[in-house]
Amino acid sequence: MPQKPKLPHVERTRVKGRVYFYVRIKGRRLARLPDDPETPEFFEAYAAALRQHASDPKPTVHAEGTVAWVIQAYKSSGEYRGLAAKTQSSYAREMDRLAAIGTFPAADIRRRHIRAIREKLDATPRTQQLLGQVCSLLFNFAIRELEIDMINPATKLRRSDDPDSYVAWSEAERATFEASNPPVELMTAYMIARYTGPRRGDAVALRRSDYDGKWVRIRGAKTNTPVTVLAHERLKAHLDALPAALTLIADKDGRPVSPDQLSKRMRDHLDGIGLTGRHFHGLRHTAATELFEAGNDPQRVAAVLGHKTLQMVERYTKTANRTKLAEAAILTLEAADRKKKRKQNRNQPNR
């Protein structure tokens, strides 16, 4: 008895004695089919899978070396796939803004082109700045991984936002905030940010179980880098006194606070006490600055803040108290001069 001809693209797989059928085209499973290949339902599902494949848009083939080609290569890279889902979405949105220059060779793009796209954005300065950052990493990827001979057009792109927006809070500003009797969720957020330096989203995501009475475990959503920080004695005292709640940053009724809620409540409170030029993110700079001024090297600061590069540490510590650092430098120089003089005196012959 002749065998029935096999249907094209049907894959037959046996798992633990059971047979499964799939539609597989070009190495990709499109659909699972009913278990009985003799039924009308099987053939209907098979035909539907083929129709779906025929209607699927074919992937666009971009000319090699173009901006669109670079974007496609970056989105397929392990570097991009290793980012947190939220970061991938944010980066993809910024790369979509480059559609106007997508067909142009990446090597021909100049700083003025990036600046023109950025200036057309009806967005906040922070969003405009993010476009520049994504462009910088995208073209660095093109140079490093795709070996395109070019100069990164986003390098040294002038900041579109106010460079003082996220400076560290001064000692007087911190004292003003602490004396203002802020709501419990704002005080907790302030203490966590000042002494461990997480970003807003990472701070509000902290659960009670992320603090064991000694260490605070922070999951960095942006860099996907977990950080464990020893709780400063002031932070420990504050956290130990908090009532039980699911999250560390919770309102007086124990309800979690979202990132947007934290920003709005913090903004309203800061404006109300005269700190109109300060932001919650500035406390991340505060943490870095205080750590640096206390004598910690950049590697230690990076370990606390979860930075992967020392360049980011330099950015966060650039507002460190230069008077204190200059004083320490001169004191070090004076100590070295005294040591040199003592050595010279010991080497002089006795008269």
N, C-alpha and C positions, 0 to 999 in steps of 0.2 A: 504494500500500500504506500503510495508516494506521500512524502511528508509535505505538510503545508508550508508554503514559502514564508520566510521570516519577514516581519514588518520592518521597514527601514527605521533606524534610530530607536528601536525598542531594546532595552537592556534587561536581561533576566539575571537576577541575583538570588542566591540561596543563603539564608542566614538562620542558623540553628534549625535546619530542617524545613524551614518555610521559604517559599519562593515569592519574590517581590518583582514587580515590573515597573520600569521607569522609561520615560522618553529622555534620551541623552543625545545631544547634538554638539559636535565639536568639543567634546570633553566636559560638557556642562549638563547636569541633570535639570530638566525643565519642569517635570511633573511626575508624580507617582500615579500609576494606573491601577484600576481595580484588579483584584487578585485572580479573577477567572478570565482568561483571554478568549473564551468562547462566547462571552455575553455581549449584547448590544452596548451595554454601559462601557465596556472596555474600549470598543471602537469609537464610541462618542467622545470619551476622554482623550483617546489618542488623536483624533481629528482636531479637537479643541486645542491640544498642546501644539500641534503643527501650525494651526492658524495663529495662535498667540506668538509663536516664534517668527512667523512671516510678517506679523504686524509690528514686532519690536523694532524700534529705531536702531539702525546700524551705528556703531561707534564712529565718530568723526575721526578721520585721519588727517592730522595736522602736518604741515610741512616741517621737516626737521630744522631745528634751530630757531623757530618762531617762538614768541612769548606763549602762545597757546600750547605748543608742543612741550615747552618747559613746564607749564602748569600741569599738563596731563602726566608728565613723567614724575613730577613731585608728588601728585596725588596717588600715584601707584607705588611710591617708595616706602620702604620700611620706616623711614624717618617720619613721614606723615601718618602712616598707619599706627605708629607708636604713640601718637598724641591722644590725649583724652578726647572723648566724643564731642564735648562742648567746645574744645579748642579747635578740633577739626572743622566744626561747623562755622566757627568764627573766622578761621583762616580762609575757608572756602568762599565765604561771603565777600571777603576783601579781594580775593583773586578774581571773583566774578566781575569786579569793577574794572578789571584790566581788559575787558572784551574789546574796547575801542582800539587797543594796540595789539590785539591777539595775533593778527596776521603778519606783523612786522618782525624782522629778525631781532632776537633778544640783544644781540651785540650792537644794534643801532639805537637802542633806547637810551635816552639821556635823562639827567635829573629834571630838566624842564618838563619832560613828558609826564613824569610821575607827579610833579608839582601841579601841573595843569589838571590832571584827574582829581587830585586831592582837593584842589580849590573849588571844583565844581560840586563837591559833596555838600548836600544840605544836611550836615551832621555836626555833632559836637566836636570841639578840638580834640578830645580824647579819641573819637572814632577816626578822625583824620590822621592822628598820630599812629593808630594801629595799622592803617593802610601802609604807611611808610615802613613800619616794622616788618610787615608781611612781605612787602616788596624786597626788603633787604635780605631776608632769609631765603626768598625764592631765587633771587639772582645769585646769591652765594651758593645755593644748591646747583645752579646752572654752571657756575665756574668750577666748583669742586667735583661734582659727580658727573656732569655731562661734558665737562672739558671744553666749554665754550670760551673762546679767547675774548674777554671783554672786561670792562671796568664796571663794578656794581654801581648802577645809577642812583641807588637809594642810600649810598654811603654819604654820611655827613649831610643828609637832607635836613634843612632847617626845621626845627620843631614848630608845629602850627599851634600848639597849646601854650599856655602860660607856664614857663619853667618853674615858677614859684608855687604852682597849684598844689604840689605834693611834697613840699619841703617838710622837714621834721618839725614837730611842735617844740617850741622853746620851753624852758623850765617854768617860766611865768605862765605860759598858756596851759601847761599841764596842771599847774597848781590852781589856775582859775577853773578849769574843768572839774577837777576833783572836789573843789569847794562848792560847786554849784548844785550839789545834791541831785545828780542825774538819775533817771530811772534805772532799775537794777540791770535791765538788758544792755543799756548803754555803758554803764560802769563796768559790767563784765566784759563787754566787747573791747572797751578801752584797755582794761588790764591785760587781756589776752593778747591784743595787738601790740601793746607797748612792750611786753616782756617775751613774746614769742614771734611776733611779726608776720602772722599769716595774712593772706589776702581776704577780702570781705567774704567771698563765697566759702572759702575753706574755714573761716572762723565760725560762721553760723552753722556749718555742717558738723561741728564738733559735738559728739555725743558725750553723755556723762561717763560712759565706759572708756572714752579716750583719755581720761584723767584718772590715774590710779593712786593719787595722793602724793606722788613725787614727780612723775613724768607726764607730759602732754604729748599725745601722738596726733600729728597733723598729716592729713593726706592732701598733698598739693594737686588739685585738679588740673591746673594749667600745665605743670611740668610732669605730672604723674610721678612725683617724687615724694615718698613718705619721709617724714621728719619726726624724730622724737627729741623733745626739748625738756631739759630739767626745769621744773617750775621754780621761778624766782620766789624768794620768801614772801614778798608782798602778794604775788599772784597766788601762791599756795594758800595764804591766809584768807584771801578773798574767795577762792573756789571752795575751800573747806567749809566756809560759812554759808554757802548757797543752799537753799532748800532743794529737795529731790526733784528732778525734772528729767525729761528724755534728753534734752540738749543742754549744753553748758550755757549758751546764750538764750535765755528764755525770759518772758515778761513776768510780772509779779504773780500772775496766775499759773505760771509754769508752762505757758504755751510757747512753742518754738517761734523764732523770728526769721522771716525770709530775708535774703540779701537786700531786696528793694525796701522792705520795711525798715531794716537797719539804717540804710542810707537816708531815708526820709526822716526818720526820728532823730538821727544824729545831726542831720542838716538843720532841722528845726531847733534843736537844743543849742547847737553851736551858734546859730544866728541870734538866739535869744540871750546869750551871755556875751555877745560881742566878738566871738571868734569867727567872723564871717569869711575870713580867708583861709581857714583850715578845713581839712577833710579827713575822713577816717583813714584813707590810704596813707596819709602823711604819718600815721603812727607806725607804719611799716618802715618808713625812713627813720622815724624816731628810734625804733628798736636797733636798726643798723648803726645809727650814729652813736647811740649810747654804748653799744658793744665795742665799737671802734675806739671811742674816746677812753674807754676803760682799759685799753691796752691790748685788746684782742686783734690778732692778725686777720687778714681778709679770709683765709681758709676757715677760721672759726666762725666768722660772721656768715659766710656762705652756708656752713653746716646748720646754723640756726634758722636762717631764712629760706633754705632750700634752693639757693641759687646754684645753677650748674656751671656758671662761668664767673671768673673773678671780675670780668668787665662789668657785670651787673652789680657786684659789690661796690665797685668804684663809683657807679652811678648813685647808689643809695647812700654812700658815705661822703659824697663830695661836699655836703653841707656840715660836716663835722666841725666842731668848734676849733677854728684855725688858731685862735689865741692860745688855747690849751696846748695844741699840737706844736705851735711855734715855741712856747715856753719849754715844753718837754725837749724839743730839739736843742735849744740853747743850753739847758741843764745837762744834757748828754754831752754836748760839746765841751762844756766847762769841766765835767768829770774826766773826759778824755785828756784835756789839757793838763789837769792836775796830775793825772797818772803819768803822762809823758814827762812832766817836770820832775816828779819824784824819781823816775827812772834815770833822768839825766843827772840828778844830784847824786844818786848812788854810783854812777859811773865816773864821777869826777875824782881825781886822785886827791888823797889827803894832803893838806898843806902843812 
